[in-house]
Amino acid sequence: MHQVNIHEAKTHLSKLIQEAVMGEEVIIAKDNKPMVKLVVMPNMKPERKLGTAKGLVQFISDDFDAPLDDFADYQ
């Protein structure tokens, strides 16, 4: 959650809108009391892209998909 006062919101509105579009919760406050929450319209959410974590997995054990002994009774 990101809270800003009204003056800061007026100064950085474009940046705050972009933060909201990217999923950040943006609250605009007056005298440090939350007044308004910036939300993205449902049809304006960014489209999900597959493959963005490619190359991040460093190591997978050889027995990664082997059955677990704890679940032998369920098999």
N, C-alpha and C positions, 0 to 999 in steps of 0.2 A: 504494500500500500504506500502511496506517495501523497502526502498532503502539502498543499501550497496555499498561501493567502491570496486574496483577490488581486492585489497589485501584481504579484508574481505571475498569476495566471494570465493577466492581461498582457504582460510583457513576454511571456513564453508560451502563448496559446498553441502555436504550431507544434512545438516540441511536446507539449502535454497531450495533444491530440494523437501524435504519433505513438507516444507511450501507451495510450489507451488502446490504439489499434493493435499494438504488439502484445496486449494482454495484461498490461500493468493496470492496477486499480488506482485511479487518480481522484483525489478528494480536494475540493476547493473550499477553503474555510474563511470565515470572517471573525476576527478577534479570537483566533485559534479554536473556533467552534465549527465543526464540519457543517457545511450548508448544501453542497452540491457534489454529486458523483458523476464523473465523465464515464459514459458507457458507449460501447460500439453498437451500432445498429446490427441486428442479427445477420443480415445479408452482406455486411461489410467486413466480416471477419476474414483474415488472410487465409488463402487456400493452403492446405497442408501439403508439404512436399516430401515425398518418399526419398530415402537415401541420404538424408542430411547428417546421419551419424556414421556414415561409411568410414571405415578405417579407425574408429575409436576403440574397438575391442582389441586389446593387446594380447590376450591369452585365453584360450578355452581348453580346459582339461580334456584328456582323451576319454574319460568316463563321464563327461557332461550329461549325456542323455541315458546313462545306465540306470536301471531300476534301483530305487532306494530300498535298503533292507527294512526300514521302518514301515514300508507299505506292502510288504510281502503278503499280509493277510487279505489285502484288498484286490490282489491280482488273480 
